[in-house]
């Protein structure tokens, strides 16, 4: 599924779109792409 992961790093909040099998996988993929960031939220996208 496609997920929108909201991340926080260096005082900024930004979104990362990822393809993952579940929410935990989406978190791991987003953090691998953005080391040192913190996950704020994960939302499924159905567009």
Secondary structure, DSSP 8 states (H G I E B T S, - for coil): -EEEEEEEETTEEEEEEEE-SSHHHHHHHHHHHSTT-EEEEEEEE--
